[in-house]
Amino acid sequence: MAYVILPLFAFVNAGLSLSGIELKDATAALPMGIVLGLVVGKPIGIVGAALLMRALGWAQFPAGMDLRAMIGLGLMCGIGFTMSLFIASLAYADPLLYQEAVLGILAASVLSAIGGFLWLRAVLPSPGPRNA
């Protein structure tokens, strides 16, 4: 149930009205930059830093985690909805720019969640049957 309530709560508190939003709004430079930063940049930074720390011998992956799982973790990290909204509220006093930023954050969160889920589902072993 928390997987439904918490995202719904975050979405409602974002204050984004989807009425009147057109495709050109979603493909403007600001939302596209946010989407690229969260969906592409965060995984590259997180996985890259983890690999660098591992190569230098300063850290290691947790037991049972391999590079494929680390990539999935990096993909999921693009979801960062709440902190991204906070930063956008500080960065954009113009309501139109803030709306575009929120639209980009929402799109990036959805794409990151779907991409991470599909990646992890493809690369992780299937769990055995659950006992109810």
DRENTORKOL-3810 file (N, C-alpha, C; in nm, 4 decimals):
REM DRENTORKOL-3810
@n.u->0.0822; n.v->-0.1196; n.w->0.0000; ca.u->0.0000; ca.v->0.0000; ca.w->0.0000; c.u->0.0867; c.v->0.1262; c.w->0.0000
@n.u->0.2021; n.v->0.1195; n.w->0.0683; ca.u->0.2908; ca.v->0.2357; ca.w->0.0733; c.u->0.3434; c.v->0.2706; c.w->-0.0655
@n.u->0.3522; n.v->0.1703; n.w->-0.1551; ca.u->0.4006; ca.v->0.1961; ca.w->-0.2901; c.u->0.3006; c.v->0.2793; c.w->-0.3707
@n.u->0.1788; n.v->0.2892; n.w->-0.3242; ca.u->0.0772; ca.v->0.3705; ca.w->-0.3907; c.u->0.0592; c.v->0.5033; c.w->-0.3177
@n.u->0.0493; n.v->0.4991; n.w->-0.1863; ca.u->0.0190; ca.v->0.6186; ca.w->-0.1068; c.u->0.1323; c.v->0.7209; c.w->-0.1114
@n.u->0.2557; n.v->0.6780; n.w->-0.0891; ca.u->0.3667; ca.v->0.7736; ca.w->-0.0850; c.u->0.3889; c.v->0.8457; c.w->-0.2181
@n.u->0.3920; n.v->0.7764; n.w->-0.3315; ca.u->0.4053; ca.v->0.8500; ca.w->-0.4576; c.u->0.2865; c.v->0.9433; c.w->-0.4847
@n.u->0.1670; n.v->0.9000; n.w->-0.4498; ca.u->0.0494; ca.v->0.9841; ca.w->-0.4686; c.u->0.0592; c.v->1.1090; c.w->-0.3813
@n.u->0.1028; n.v->1.0931; n.w->-0.2575; ca.u->0.1224; ca.v->1.2065; ca.w->-0.1667; c.u->0.2252; c.v->1.3037; c.w->-0.2238
@n.u->0.3358; n.v->1.2523; n.w->-0.2728; ca.u->0.4408; ca.v->1.3379; ca.w->-0.3300; c.u->0.3891; c.v->1.4109; c.w->-0.4529
@n.u->0.3133; n.v->1.3428; n.w->-0.5366; ca.u->0.2597; ca.v->1.4052; ca.w->-0.6577; c.u->0.1623; c.v->1.5174; c.w->-0.6240
@n.u->0.0727; n.v->1.4932; n.w->-0.5304; ca.u->-0.0257; ca.v->1.5950; ca.w->-0.4921; c.u->0.0447; c.v->1.7159; c.w->-0.4295
@n.u->0.1468; n.v->1.6913; n.w->-0.3488; ca.u->0.2194; ca.v->1.8016; ca.w->-0.2862; c.u->0.3092; c.v->1.8772; c.w->-0.3837
@n.u->0.3335; n.v->1.8218; n.w->-0.5010; ca.u->0.4167; ca.v->1.8910; ca.w->-0.5993; c.u->0.3466; c.v->2.0146; c.w->-0.6531
@n.u->0.2142; n.v->2.0160; n.w->-0.6461; ca.u->0.1395; ca.v->2.1322; ca.w->-0.6924; c.u->0.1370; c.v->2.1472; c.w->-0.8432
@n.u->0.1563; n.v->2.0388; n.w->-0.9151; ca.u->0.1574; ca.v->2.0450; ca.w->-1.0607; c.u->0.0188; c.v->2.0149; c.w->-1.1139
@n.u->-0.0347; n.v->2.1089; n.w->-1.1882; ca.u->-0.1619; ca.v->2.0868; ca.w->-1.2550; c.u->-0.1314; c.v->2.0388; c.w->-1.3959
@n.u->-0.1820; n.v->1.9251; n.w->-1.4329; ca.u->-0.1562; ca.v->1.8693; ca.w->-1.5654; c.u->-0.2516; c.v->1.9242; c.w->-1.6710
@n.u->-0.3493; n.v->2.0054; n.w->-1.6297; ca.u->-0.4417; ca.v->2.0618; ca.w->-1.7271; c.u->-0.3705; c.v->2.1706; c.w->-1.8073
@n.u->-0.3910; n.v->2.1684; n.w->-1.9362; ca.u->-0.3322; ca.v->2.2688; ca.w->-2.0231; c.u->-0.1881; c.v->2.2431; c.w->-2.0628
@n.u->-0.1299; n.v->2.1326; n.w->-2.0177; ca.u->0.0077; ca.v->2.1017; ca.w->-2.0534; c.u->0.0077; c.v->2.0375; c.w->-2.1920
@n.u->0.0933; n.v->2.0898; n.w->-2.2777; ca.u->0.1046; ca.v->2.0393; ca.w->-2.4137; c.u->0.2394; c.v->1.9714; c.w->-2.4316
@n.u->0.2545; n.v->1.9006; n.w->-2.5424; ca.u->0.3788; ca.v->1.8303; ca.w->-2.5709; c.u->0.4971; c.v->1.9262; c.w->-2.5767
@n.u->0.4753; n.v->2.0467; n.w->-2.6294; ca.u->0.5845; ca.v->2.1439; ca.w->-2.6376; c.u->0.6344; c.v->2.1842; c.w->-2.4987
@n.u->0.5466; n.v->2.1792; n.w->-2.3975; ca.u->0.5886; ca.v->2.2098; ca.w->-2.2601; c.u->0.6832; c.v->2.1017; c.w->-2.2074
@n.u->0.6518; n.v->1.9780; n.w->-2.2391; ca.u->0.7324; ca.v->1.8665; ca.w->-2.1894; c.u->0.8653; c.v->1.8550; c.w->-2.2626
@n.u->0.8729; n.v->1.9078; n.w->-2.3840; ca.u->0.9965; ca.v->1.8970; ca.w->-2.4616; c.u->1.0767; c.v->2.0276; c.w->-2.4630
@n.u->1.0406; n.v->2.1221; n.w->-2.3783; ca.u->1.1171; ca.v->2.2466; ca.w->-2.3666; c.u->1.2549; c.v->2.2145; c.w->-2.3071
@n.u->1.3466; n.v->2.3087; n.w->-2.3194; ca.u->1.4847; ca.v->2.2857; ca.w->-2.2759; c.u->1.4953; c.v->2.2528; c.w->-2.1267
@n.u->1.4217; n.v->2.3234; n.w->-2.0425; ca.u->1.4337; ca.v->2.3008; ca.w->-1.8978; c.u->1.3899; c.v->2.1606; c.w->-1.8557
@n.u->1.2689; n.v->2.1164; n.w->-1.8903; ca.u->1.2322; ca.v->1.9802; ca.w->-1.8490; c.u->1.3198; c.v->1.8717; c.w->-1.9126
@n.u->1.3616; n.v->1.8930; n.w->-2.0371; ca.u->1.4475; ca.v->1.7929; ca.w->-2.1015; c.u->1.5843; c.v->1.7855; c.w->-2.0328
@n.u->1.6369; n.v->1.9006; n.w->-1.9924; ca.u->1.7638; ca.v->1.9014; ca.w->-1.9195; c.u->1.7533; c.v->1.8301; c.w->-1.7868
@n.u->1.6422; n.v->1.8497; n.w->-1.7183; ca.u->1.6205; ca.v->1.7819; ca.w->-1.5904; c.u->1.6073; c.v->1.6318; c.w->-1.6112
@n.u->1.5332; n.v->1.5925; n.w->-1.7139; ca.u->1.5178; ca.v->1.4497; ca.w->-1.7439; c.u->1.6539; c.v->1.3871; c.w->-1.7743
@n.u->1.7327; n.v->1.4518; n.w->-1.8579; ca.u->1.8652; ca.v->1.3967; ca.w->-1.8900; c.u->1.9536; c.v->1.3894; c.w->-1.7658
@n.u->1.9484; n.v->1.4923; n.w->-1.6836; ca.u->2.0304; ca.v->1.4923; ca.w->-1.5628; c.u->1.9938; c.v->1.3807; c.w->-1.4664
@n.u->1.8643; n.v->1.3587; n.w->-1.4477; ca.u->1.8212; ca.v->1.2566; ca.w->-1.3513; c.u->1.8248; c.v->1.1152; c.w->-1.4083
@n.u->1.7844; n.v->1.0988; n.w->-1.5334; ca.u->1.7747; ca.v->0.9647; ca.w->-1.5916; c.u->1.9089; c.v->0.9145; c.w->-1.6425
@n.u->1.9937; n.v->1.0041; n.w->-1.6922; ca.u->2.1228; ca.v->0.9630; ca.w->-1.7471; c.u->2.2369; c.v->1.0012; c.w->-1.6528
@n.u->2.2379; n.v->1.1255; n.w->-1.6077; ca.u->2.3490; ca.v->1.1755; ca.w->-1.5270; c.u->2.3648; c.v->1.1086; c.w->-1.3917
@n.u->2.2541; n.v->1.0919; n.w->-1.3197; ca.u->2.2659; ca.v->1.0287; ca.w->-1.1880; c.u->2.3175; c.v->0.8855; c.w->-1.1952
@n.u->2.2645; n.v->0.8010; n.w->-1.2842; ca.u->2.3211; ca.v->0.6656; ca.w->-1.2920; c.u->2.4689; c.v->0.6642; c.w->-1.3306
@n.u->2.5079; n.v->0.7505; n.w->-1.4246; ca.u->2.6488; ca.v->0.7547; ca.w->-1.4638; c.u->2.7350; c.v->0.7951; c.w->-1.3452
@n.u->2.6932; n.v->0.8978; n.w->-1.2729; ca.u->2.7702; ca.v->0.9436; ca.w->-1.1575; c.u->2.7767; c.v->0.8419; c.w->-1.0453
@n.u->2.6656; n.v->0.7806; n.w->-1.0137; ca.u->2.6601; ca.v->0.6845; ca.w->-0.9027; c.u->2.7380; c.v->0.5577; c.w->-0.9361
@n.u->2.7114; n.v->0.5009; n.w->-1.0524; ca.u->2.7808; ca.v->0.3774; ca.w->-1.0910; c.u->2.9293; c.v->0.4064; c.w->-1.1140
@n.u->2.9586; n.v->0.5181; n.w->-1.1770; ca.u->3.0984; ca.v->0.5547; ca.w->-1.2004; c.u->3.1756; c.v->0.5729; c.w->-1.0703
@n.u->3.1154; n.v->0.6425; n.w->-0.9742; ca.u->3.1816; ca.v->0.6621; ca.w->-0.8452; c.u->3.2000; c.v->0.5292; c.w->-0.7725
@n.u->3.0994; n.v->0.4433; n.w->-0.7784; ca.u->3.1106; ca.v->0.3124; ca.w->-0.7126; c.u->3.2216; c.v->0.2285; c.w->-0.7757
@n.u->3.2291; n.v->0.2308; n.w->-0.9082; ca.u->3.3350; ca.v->0.1549; ca.w->-0.9764; c.u->3.4728; c.v->0.2129; c.w->-0.9466
@n.u->3.4831; n.v->0.3441; n.w->-0.9419; ca.u->3.6114; ca.v->0.4078; ca.w->-0.9105; c.u->3.6565; c.v->0.3720; c.w->-0.7685
@n.u->3.5658; n.v->0.3837; n.w->-0.6730; ca.u->3.5999; ca.v->0.3499; ca.w->-0.5343; c.u->3.6399; c.v->0.2035; c.w->-0.5216
@n.u->3.5721; n.v->0.1187; n.w->-0.5970; ca.u->3.6047; ca.v->-0.0241; ca.w->-0.5952; c.u->3.7414; c.v->-0.0497; c.w->-0.6591
@n.u->3.7691; n.v->0.0173; n.w->-0.7719; ca.u->3.8972; ca.v->-0.0019; ca.w->-0.8407; c.u->4.0143; c.v->0.0481; c.w->-0.7565
@n.u->3.9912; n.v->0.1538; n.w->-0.6797; ca.u->4.0964; ca.v->0.2081; ca.w->-0.5939; c.u->4.1135; c.v->0.1275; c.w->-0.4647
@n.u->4.0207; n.v->0.0354; n.w->-0.4400; ca.u->4.0273; ca.v->-0.0456; ca.w->-0.3190; c.u->3.9739; c.v->0.0255; c.w->-0.1953
@n.u->3.9055; n.v->0.1354; n.w->-0.2154; ca.u->3.8515; ca.v->0.2125; ca.w->-0.1031; c.u->3.7146; c.v->0.1621; c.w->-0.0577
@n.u->3.6464; n.v->0.0854; n.w->-0.1403; ca.u->3.5140; ca.v->0.0334; ca.w->-0.1074; c.u->3.4909; c.v->-0.0936; c.w->-0.1873
@n.u->3.3894; n.v->-0.1652; n.w->-0.1507; ca.u->3.3503; ca.v->-0.2833; ca.w->-0.2261; c.u->3.1989; c.v->-0.2898; c.w->-0.2324
@n.u->3.1491; n.v->-0.3624; n.w->-0.3292; ca.u->3.0047; ca.v->-0.3802; ca.w->-0.3392; c.u->2.9578; c.v->-0.4645; c.w->-0.2211
@n.u->2.8365; n.v->-0.4424; n.w->-0.1745; ca.u->2.7819; ca.v->-0.5284; ca.w->-0.0693; c.u->2.7733; c.v->-0.6736; c.w->-0.1169
@n.u->2.7705; n.v->-0.7640; n.w->-0.0234; ca.u->2.7604; ca.v->-0.9061; ca.w->-0.0563; c.u->2.6381; c.v->-0.9309; c.w->-0.1441
@n.u->2.6581; n.v->-1.0054; n.w->-0.2505; ca.u->2.5484; ca.v->-1.0400; ca.w->-0.3397; c.u->2.5204; c.v->-0.9373; c.w->-0.4488
@n.u->2.5932; n.v->-0.8258; n.w->-0.4474; ca.u->2.5705; ca.v->-0.7231; ca.w->-0.5494; c.u->2.6813; c.v->-0.7291; c.w->-0.6544
@n.u->2.6402; n.v->-0.7245; n.w->-0.7797; ca.u->2.7373; ca.v->-0.7199; ca.w->-0.8886; c.u->2.7137; c.v->-0.5930; c.w->-0.9703
@n.u->2.7864; n.v->-0.5788; n.w->-1.0787; ca.u->2.7755; ca.v->-0.4575; ca.w->-1.1604; c.u->2.6344; c.v->-0.4404; c.w->-1.2159
@n.u->2.5711; n.v->-0.5489; n.w->-1.2559; ca.u->2.4349; ca.v->-0.5381; ca.w->-1.3108; c.u->2.3379; c.v->-0.4823; c.w->-1.2080
@n.u->2.3479; n.v->-0.5278; n.w->-1.0845; ca.u->2.2615; ca.v->-0.4762; ca.w->-0.9785; c.u->2.2960; c.v->-0.3308; c.w->-0.9473
@n.u->2.4241; n.v->-0.2958; n.w->-0.9525; ca.u->2.4652; ca.v->-0.1574; ca.w->-0.9276; c.u->2.4088; c.v->-0.0646; c.w->-1.0343
@n.u->2.4058; n.v->-0.1087; n.w->-1.1578; ca.u->2.3458; ca.v->-0.0284; ca.w->-1.2647; c.u->2.1973; c.v->-0.0070; c.w->-1.2364
@n.u->2.1282; n.v->-0.1110; n.w->-1.1936; ca.u->1.9871; ca.v->-0.0982; ca.w->-1.1576; c.u->1.9667; c.v->0.0002; c.w->-1.0438
@n.u->2.0544; n.v->-0.0047; n.w->-0.9457; ca.u->2.0480; ca.v->0.0906; ca.w->-0.8344; c.u->2.0661; c.v->0.2326; c.w->-0.8863
@n.u->2.1649; n.v->0.2516; n.w->-0.9749; ca.u->2.1873; ca.v->0.3841; ca.w->-1.0326; c.u->2.0663; c.v->0.4345; c.w->-1.1100
@n.u->2.0030; n.v->0.3462; n.w->-1.1850; ca.u->1.8828; ca.v->0.3842; ca.w->-1.2595; c.u->1.7707; c.v->0.4267; c.w->-1.1649
@n.u->1.7531; n.v->0.3542; n.w->-1.0568; ca.u->1.6485; ca.v->0.3871; ca.w->-0.9600; c.u->1.6740; c.v->0.5198; c.w->-0.8885
@n.u->1.7996; n.v->0.5588; n.w->-0.8784; ca.u->1.8336; ca.v->0.6832; ca.w->-0.8077; c.u->1.7854; c.v->0.8071; c.w->-0.8811
@n.u->1.7468; n.v->0.7955; n.w->-1.0053; ca.u->1.6904; ca.v->0.9090; ca.w->-1.0773; c.u->1.5525; c.v->0.9475; c.w->-1.0290
@n.u->1.4931; n.v->0.8681; n.w->-0.9406; ca.u->1.3590; ca.v->0.8964; ca.w->-0.8907; c.u->1.3586; c.v->1.0207; c.w->-0.8023
@n.u->1.4602; n.v->1.0476; n.w->-0.7246; ca.u->1.4785; ca.v->1.1637; ca.w->-0.6375; c.u->1.3759; c.v->1.2746; c.w->-0.6434
@n.u->1.2516; n.v->1.2485; n.w->-0.6239; ca.u->1.1406; ca.v->1.3417; ca.w->-0.6434; c.u->1.1405; c.v->1.4560; c.w->-0.5427
@n.u->1.1429; n.v->1.4278; n.w->-0.4156; ca.u->1.1232; ca.v->1.5290; ca.w->-0.3126; c.u->1.2353; c.v->1.6324; c.w->-0.3106
@n.u->1.3597; n.v->1.5895; n.w->-0.3094; ca.u->1.4708; ca.v->1.6834; ca.w->-0.3040; c.u->1.4793; c.v->1.7639; c.w->-0.4332
@n.u->1.4497; n.v->1.7023; n.w->-0.5454; ca.u->1.4503; ca.v->1.7753; ca.w->-0.6721; c.u->1.3451; c.v->1.8862; c.w->-0.6723
@n.u->1.2286; n.v->1.8591; n.w->-0.6172; ca.u->1.1244; ca.v->1.9623; ca.w->-0.6071; c.u->1.1690; c.v->2.0765; c.w->-0.5166
@n.u->1.2336; n.v->2.0426; n.w->-0.4071; ca.u->1.2829; ca.v->2.1445; ca.w->-0.3147; c.u->1.3840; c.v->2.2357; c.w->-0.3844
@n.u->1.4776; n.v->2.1763; n.w->-0.4552; ca.u->1.5799; ca.v->2.2542; ca.w->-0.5265; c.u->1.5151; c.v->2.3398; c.w->-0.6347
@n.u->1.4188; n.v->2.2861; n.w->-0.7079; ca.u->1.3500; ca.v->2.3637; ca.w->-0.8120; c.u->1.2757; c.v->2.4818; c.w->-0.7508
@n.u->1.2158; n.v->2.4631; n.w->-0.6336; ca.u->1.1437; ca.v->2.5741; ca.w->-0.5701; c.u->1.2389; c.v->2.6861; c.w->-0.5295
@n.u->1.3624; n.v->2.6518; n.w->-0.4962; ca.u->1.4625; ca.v->2.7534; ca.w->-0.4633; c.u->1.5202; c.v->2.8188; c.w->-0.5885
@n.u->1.5316; n.v->2.7424; n.w->-0.6955; ca.u->1.5995; ca.v->2.7906; ca.w->-0.8160; c.u->1.5102; c.v->2.8766; c.w->-0.9050
@n.u->1.3807; n.v->2.8497; n.w->-0.9082; ca.u->1.2933; ca.v->2.9155; ca.w->-1.0052; c.u->1.1815; c.v->2.9925; c.w->-0.9361
@n.u->1.1970; n.v->3.1247; n.w->-0.9328; ca.u->1.0920; ca.v->3.2104; ca.w->-0.8761; c.u->0.9784; c.v->3.2289; c.w->-0.9768
@n.u->1.0103; n.v->3.2222; n.w->-1.1048; ca.u->0.9103; ca.v->3.2353; ca.w->-1.2101; c.u->0.8205; c.v->3.1117; c.w->-1.2089
@n.u->0.6896; n.v->3.1291; n.w->-1.1894; ca.u->0.5993; ca.v->3.0126; ca.w->-1.1819; c.u->0.6030; c.v->2.9242; c.w->-1.3063
@n.u->0.6212; n.v->2.9838; n.w->-1.4247; ca.u->0.6267; ca.v->2.9035; ca.w->-1.5467; c.u->0.7500; c.v->2.8133; c.w->-1.5476
@n.u->0.8640; n.v->2.8680; n.w->-1.5090; ca.u->0.9862; ca.v->2.7867; ca.w->-1.5033; c.u->0.9744; c.v->2.6778; c.w->-1.3974
@n.u->0.9128; n.v->2.7117; n.w->-1.2849; ca.u->0.8945; ca.v->2.6102; ca.w->-1.1808; c.u->0.8048; c.v->2.4978; c.w->-1.2308
@n.u->0.6966; n.v->2.5322; n.w->-1.3010; ca.u->0.6063; ca.v->2.4301; ca.w->-1.3565; c.u->0.6814; c.v->2.3399; c.w->-1.4544
@n.u->0.7656; n.v->2.4004; n.w->-1.5393; ca.u->0.8437; ca.v->2.3204; ca.w->-1.6335; c.u->0.9405; c.v->2.2293; c.w->-1.5591
@n.u->1.0024; n.v->2.2816; n.w->-1.4529; ca.u->1.0950; ca.v->2.1997; ca.w->-1.3742; c.u->1.0222; c.v->2.0827; c.w->-1.3096
@n.u->0.9058; n.v->2.1085; n.w->-1.2542; ca.u->0.8282; ca.v->2.0016; ca.w->-1.1902; c.u->0.7867; c.v->1.8979; c.w->-1.2937
@n.u->0.7506; n.v->1.9434; n.w->-1.4116; ca.u->0.7149; ca.v->1.8502; ca.w->-1.5189; c.u->0.8333; c.v->1.7617; c.w->-1.5546
@n.u->0.9524; n.v->1.8209; n.w->-1.5642; ca.u->1.0732; ca.v->1.7430; ca.w->-1.5920; c.u->1.1046; c.v->1.6448; c.w->-1.4814
@n.u->1.0880; n.v->1.6871; n.w->-1.3569; ca.u->1.1140; ca.v->1.5996; ca.w->-1.2414; c.u->1.0163; c.v->1.4828; c.w->-1.2411
@n.u->0.8902; n.v->1.5117; n.w->-1.2675; ca.u->0.7889; ca.v->1.4060; ca.w->-1.2720; c.u->0.8199; c.v->1.3064; c.w->-1.3836
@n.u->0.8517; n.v->1.3574; n.w->-1.5016; ca.u->0.8835; ca.v->1.2684; ca.w->-1.6145; c.u->1.0071; c.v->1.1846; c.w->-1.5837
@n.u->1.1099; n.v->1.2474; n.w->-1.5280; ca.u->1.2326; ca.v->1.1745; ca.w->-1.4950; c.u->1.2069; c.v->1.0676; c.w->-1.3896
@n.u->1.1246; n.v->1.0989; n.w->-1.2913; ca.u->1.0948; ca.v->1.0014; ca.w->-1.1860; c.u->1.0233; c.v->0.8795; c.w->-1.2430
@n.u->0.9274; n.v->0.9042; n.w->-1.3316; ca.u->0.8536; ca.v->0.7935; ca.w->-1.3941; c.u->0.9475; c.v->0.7112; c.w->-1.4823
@n.u->1.0274; n.v->0.7784; n.w->-1.5650; ca.u->1.1204; ca.v->0.7061; ca.w->-1.6530; c.u->1.2245; c.v->0.6278; c.w->-1.5728
@n.u->1.2749; n.v->0.6873; n.w->-1.4655; ca.u->1.3741; ca.v->0.6183; ca.w->-1.3817; c.u->1.3136; c.v->0.4968; c.w->-1.3133
@n.u->1.1932; n.v->0.5113; n.w->-1.2632; ca.u->1.1269; ca.v->0.3994; ca.w->-1.1959; c.u->1.1019; c.v->0.2842; c.w->-1.2936
@n.u->1.0495; n.v->0.3172; n.w->-1.4101; ca.u->1.0207; ca.v->0.2130; ca.w->-1.5091; c.u->1.1503; c.v->0.1506; c.w->-1.5604
@n.u->1.2480; n.v->0.2339; n.w->-1.5943; ca.u->1.3752; ca.v->0.1825; ca.w->-1.6449; c.u->1.4476; c.v->0.0963; c.w->-1.5430
@n.u->1.4517; n.v->0.1427; n.w->-1.4177; ca.u->1.5169; ca.v->0.0648; ca.w->-1.3122; c.u->1.4463; c.v->-0.0665; c.w->-1.2860
@n.u->1.3140; n.v->-0.0625; n.w->-1.2828; ca.u->1.2364; ca.v->-0.1841; ca.w->-1.2604; c.u->1.2613; c.v->-0.2859; c.w->-1.3714
@n.u->1.2515; n.v->-0.2388; n.w->-1.4956; ca.u->1.2709; ca.v->-0.3308; ca.w->-1.6086; c.u->1.4130; c.v->-0.3872; c.w->-1.6116
@n.u->1.5119; n.v->-0.3018; n.w->-1.5845; ca.u->1.6516; ca.v->-0.3482; ca.w->-1.5824; c.u->1.6708; c.v->-0.4546; c.w->-1.4746
@n.u->1.6275; n.v->-0.4232; n.w->-1.3528; ca.u->1.6476; ca.v->-0.5176; ca.w->-1.2420; c.u->1.5689; c.v->-0.6463; c.w->-1.2632
@n.u->1.4518; n.v->-0.6337; n.w->-1.3187; ca.u->1.3722; ca.v->-0.7546; ca.w->-1.3453; c.u->1.4423; c.v->-0.8440; c.w->-1.4475
@n.u->1.5117; n.v->-0.7812; n.w->-1.5423; ca.u->1.5803; ca.v->-0.8579; ca.w->-1.6467; c.u->1.7093; c.v->-0.9216; c.w->-1.5963
@n.u->1.7812; n.v->-0.8558; n.w->-1.5046; ca.u->1.9143; ca.v->-0.9048; ca.w->-1.4683; c.u->1.9205; c.v->-0.9797; c.w->-1.3353
@n.u->1.8247; n.v->-0.9583; n.w->-1.2478; ca.u->1.8291; ca.v->-1.0271; ca.w->-1.1184; c.u->1.7586; c.v->-1.1616; c.w->-1.1269
@n.u->1.8037; n.v->-1.2572; n.w->-1.0469; ca.u->1.7349; ca.v->-1.3874; ca.w->-1.0467; c.u->1.5931; c.v->-1.3738; c.w->-0.9916
@n.u->1.5048; n.v->-1.4558; n.w->-1.0446; ca.u->1.3666; ca.v->-1.4542; ca.w->-0.9968; c.u->1.3599; c.v->-1.5099; c.w->-0.8568
@n.u->1.2810; n.v->-1.4447; n.w->-0.7693; ca.u->1.2671; ca.v->-1.4995; ca.w->-0.6347; c.u->1.1853; c.v->-1.6277; c.w->-0.6389
@n.u->1.2095; n.v->-1.7116; n.w->-0.5425; ca.u->1.1335; ca.v->-1.8353; ca.w->-0.5335; c.u->0.9908; c.v->-1.8066; c.w->-0.4904
@n.u->0.9084; n.v->-1.9081; n.w->-0.4827; ca.u->0.7694; ca.v->-1.8867; ca.w->-0.4406; c.u->0.7626; c.v->-1.8325; c.w->-0.2984
@n.u->0.6686; n.v->-1.7441; n.w->-0.2766; ca.u->0.6504; ca.v->-1.6839; ca.w->-0.1432; c.u->0.5530; c.v->-1.7649; c.w->-0.0606
@n.u->0.5810; n.v->-1.7703; n.w->0.0673; ca.u->0.4862; ca.v->-1.8321; ca.w->0.1603; c.u->0.3949; c.v->-1.7227; c.w->0.2134
@n.u->0.2659; n.v->-1.7463; n.w->0.2076; ca.u->0.1708; ca.v->-1.6436; ca.w->0.2502; c.u->0.1534; c.v->-1.6382; c.w->0.3965
END
